[in-house]
Amino acid sequence: MSGFLDSNYGVDDARRERRTKTIVLGILLSLLAAVVLYFSVRNRGEEQALHKFLQQLNSKDYQGAYTTWGCTQDTPCKGYSPERFNEDWGPSGMYKNIAEAKIQNEDVCGNQVVFTIAIPNTEPFGLMVDSGSKTIGFAPWVRCPGRHWQVWEFLKSRFS
């Protein structure tokens, strides 16, 4: 037992306190890194499917884009024929300037992810990517209904 006049008085306590602070800080930083990693990777597959679709439209591969949409020439989507698809996304369509498209928001709605797409000279619209099949379709809304935390958008705006 150390005495009052020993030269090590309080050194062990300070060392233990410093070690405890280091462990707690390390755990907190690890949790923060895990949360940031989760939110940046959780929709990676859906983002890749959307970028593939946009890339196919940019390279004028409308049949490939129609397949990514979840339809084929042999089995067209009910209510969205290849001709209608080309009217919307083709060279003379409403969304012809797809190269200038920007993703404004990304919302998770159950097993689907809704991306808000902004193209100059058009109203923003929502594209929905199914998490299971990675097929794309128009979303019934621009953003998912309900409250939205804007933390990720705030951080993106600060660091991009």
MOCORKA-V708342 format. One record per backbone hydrogen bond with DSSP energy under -1.0 kcal/mol. NH is the residue of the N-H (numbers start at 1). CO is the residue of the C=O. If there is no record, write none. Layout:
{{NH	CO} {NH	CO}}
This chain:
{{9	6} {11	8} {14	10} {15	11} {16	12} {17	13} {18	14} {19	15} {20	16} {21	17} {22	18} {23	19} {24	20} {25	21} {26	22} {27	23} {28	24} {29	25} {30	26} {31	27} {32	28} {33	29} {34	30} {35	31} {36	32} {37	33} {38	34} {39	35} {40	36} {41	37} {42	38} {44	41} {47	43} {48	44} {49	45} {50	46} {51	47} {52	48} {53	49} {54	50} {55	51} {56	52} {57	53} {58	54} {59	55} {60	57} {61	56} {62	60} {65	61} {66	62} {67	63} {68	64} {69	65} {70	67} {71	66} {72	75} {80	77} {85	81} {86	82} {87	83} {88	84} {89	85} {90	86} {93	90} {95	88} {96	93} {100	97} {101	98} {102	118} {104	116} {107	114} {109	112} {112	109} {113	129} {114	107} {115	127} {116	105} {117	125} {118	102} {122	119} {125	117} {127	115} {128	137} {129	113} {130	135} {131	111} {134	130} {136	68} {137	128} {139	126} {154	150} {155	151} {156	152} {157	153} {158	154} {159	155}}
